[in-house]
């Protein structure tokens, strides 16, 4: 849990306030820079479109996430299908260009392209 990194609840809440203020500042600044790169999660990109989209780390363990893979190993299919839908959302945000990065290693081990990609 994120709060575990802080010695007290007050320190954690101070960090939350600081991060909230930074997000607000970035939102205000972004109104002035229309041609800037926007970093976002797949979840936050729903309903948006961009000329170019980069999906980083399109490897098993990242997309689909380790938690979905573990659920799949236990016979639960829905988490894996949700991850598939998320990659679809990411890919369909691109109006013109879509780039998928595939890592060679992840967490010190050989990485494998996402099972959702046909290479």
N, C-alpha and C positions, 0 to 999 in steps of 0.2 A: 504494500500500500504506500502511496506517495507520502503520507503523513509520517511514516516511520523514519524518514530521513531527518526529521526535526526534533530537537530536544524537548520542546514544549508545544502545547496546543497554540499558545500565543505566537510562537515563532512560525508555526505552520500558517496560521491565519494572516500574519504579516506578509508571508510569501504569497498567499492567495491574493491579498489586496494589491501587492506589487504587480503580480502577473495580470490581474484584471486591468489595472491602470495602463500597463504596457499594451495590452490588446486594444484598448480604446484609443491610445495614441497612434498605433499602427493603422487602425481603421480611419482615423482622421487624416493621416498622411497619405493613405492610399487613394483618397479622393483626388489628390493633386497629380498623381502619376498613373496615367491611363495605360502606358506601354510597359509597365513593370511586370516582372515575373511574380506570379502568385503561387505560393506553396499552400497546399491544402490536403486534407485527407480525402479519401474516396467518399466517405460519408458526407462530408461537407460540400462535395462537388455535385451532388444530386440536383438536377434541374438547371445546372449551369452549362455553358459551352465555352470552349476556348479554341483558338486557331490551332494551337499545338499542345499536346498533352504528353507528359513523360510519366510513365509508371515505373517507379523504382523498385528494384528487388522482386521481380516477378518469378519467385522461386518457391518451391514447397517449404513451408514453415513461415513464410511471410504472406504469400497469397496463394493457396489457402494458409491461414494462420495455423500455428502448432496446435492451438486448442481445438480447431475444427478437425484437424487430422487425428488427434487423439480421440475425439468423439466418434469419428468415422471408424477407427479401429475397434471401438466398443459397440459398433452396429448402429450408431445414430447418424442418419444421412442428412438431416436438415441443416446442421451447422456447415457442412461442406457445400451444400447447395446454396446457402446464403453467401458464402465466400465466392462462389461462381457468379452469382448475381452482382456482387460488388465489383468483380473484375469487369463484368459487362458494363456496369455503370461507368467505371473509369474509362474504358475504351471508347464508349459512345459519347464522351464529353468532347472528343476531338472533332473539330470541323474540317481540318485539313490534314494535319500530321499527327501520328501516334507513334511514340517510341516506348519500347519495353526494355528495361535493363535486366539482364540476367547475370547474377553474381557467379563467380567461380567458386568462392568459398563463403560460408556463412557460419559465424561462431566457431571458426577454426576447423570446420569440416567442409568436404566437397559439397557444393550446393547443386541442386537439380532444378531445372526449369519447372515452373508451375505445371502441374498435371493438367491445368486447363488450357495450356498452349499446345498446339500441334506444330512441332518444328520439323 
